[in-house]
């Protein structure tokens, strides 16, 4: 199964299934968002993408959500 090609105006969803996002990562993330939006895409974050409930990331339940 092959997904449809992304078109301008489509959403790109961002998740963080592994480690927590650190402050040092925010510049890279913001630059990436600017690139994606500049290419015509919309960016949406997962509900728990910025959580750091455990000190090293979100809980398994939060990640699954």
C-alpha positions as CSV (number, residue, x, y, z in Angstrom):
1,X,0.0,0.0,0.0
2,X,1.4,3.4,-1.0
3,X,0.1,6.6,0.6
4,X,-1.1,9.5,-1.6
5,X,1.5,12.1,-2.4
6,X,1.4,15.1,-0.1
7,X,-0.2,18.2,-1.7
8,X,0.1,21.8,-0.7
9,X,-2.3,22.6,2.1
10,X,-2.0,19.1,3.6
11,X,-1.2,18.6,7.2
12,X,2.1,17.1,8.4
13,X,1.7,15.8,11.9
14,X,4.6,15.9,14.4
15,X,4.9,13.4,17.2
16,X,7.7,12.6,19.7
17,X,7.5,8.8,20.4
18,X,10.9,8.6,22.0
19,X,12.9,11.1,24.1
20,X,11.6,14.4,25.4
21,X,12.1,17.5,23.4
22,X,14.7,19.7,25.0
23,X,15.0,23.5,24.8
24,X,18.0,23.1,22.5
25,X,15.8,21.2,20.0
26,X,13.3,24.1,19.7
27,X,15.3,26.1,17.2
28,X,15.7,23.1,14.9
29,X,11.9,22.3,15.3
30,X,11.0,25.9,14.5
31,X,13.2,26.0,11.5
32,X,11.7,22.8,10.2
33,X,8.2,24.1,10.7
34,X,9.1,27.3,8.7
35,X,10.5,25.1,5.9
36,X,7.3,22.9,5.8
37,X,5.0,25.9,5.9
38,X,7.1,27.7,3.3
39,X,6.6,24.6,1.1
40,X,2.8,25.0,1.5
41,X,2.1,22.5,4.2
42,X,0.3,22.9,7.5
43,X,1.9,21.6,10.6
44,X,0.1,20.0,13.6
45,X,1.6,18.8,16.8
46,X,0.4,15.7,18.6
47,X,-1.4,16.4,21.9
48,X,1.4,15.2,24.1
49,X,4.4,15.9,21.9
50,X,6.0,18.4,24.4
51,X,5.2,16.4,27.6
52,X,8.1,15.3,29.9
53,X,6.1,13.6,32.6
54,X,8.8,11.1,33.5
55,X,11.9,13.3,33.3
56,X,13.0,11.7,30.0
57,X,9.8,11.9,28.0
58,X,6.1,11.2,28.2
59,X,4.6,8.1,29.8
60,X,3.7,5.1,27.5
61,X,0.0,6.0,27.8
62,X,0.7,9.6,26.8
63,X,2.8,8.5,23.9
64,X,0.1,6.2,22.7
65,X,-2.5,8.9,22.8
